[in-house]
């Protein structure tokens, strides 16, 4: 057996060094690709489960909406209208009865500036079953009323506080302001939520 090796036309190449350098890189790249493909397939399967769960929940929501629509239709019938109105009236009374003046004043005490005091407080439940407080406050300056609104905005018990109206006090030197805010009590169980 004869080997013709002509180094002038075919220079010697060390194939082992090439495969050690580039083969390791290609192998690592292949492992990363396989890992990414596995992660993608895993997430795709998880997303499929999530889509299935969302479809089930949407189906349940649709069924509940249909039940609500049927119940509303029955309640709106002329024969049931008085029962519906009486039920809404009684539910409103129960919500008002559950209203804790003590909690409201404790929460107001935390945000009330020193030179401001509450002259009147009127709670009102909205259609979204939240409580809107309308407060008339009296103080030495407008700045105190503005400070109250800022403190309410940072409190966890009051939302959407705004200075609705302000006027000079009849006694002179002071201000009478109306502040509206949504009240979020610490214990929502008593509020019918």
Secondary structure, 3 states (H helix, E strand, C coil): CCCCCCCCCCCCCCHHHHHHHHHHHHHHHHHHHHHHHHHHHHHHHHHHHHHHHHHHHHHHHHHHHHHHHHHHHHHCCCCCHHHHHHHHHHHHHHHHHHCCHHHHHHHHHHHCCCCEEEEEEEEEECCCCCEEEEEEEEECCHHHHHHHHHHHHHCCCEEEEEEEEEEECCCCCCEEEEEEEEECCCCHHHHCC
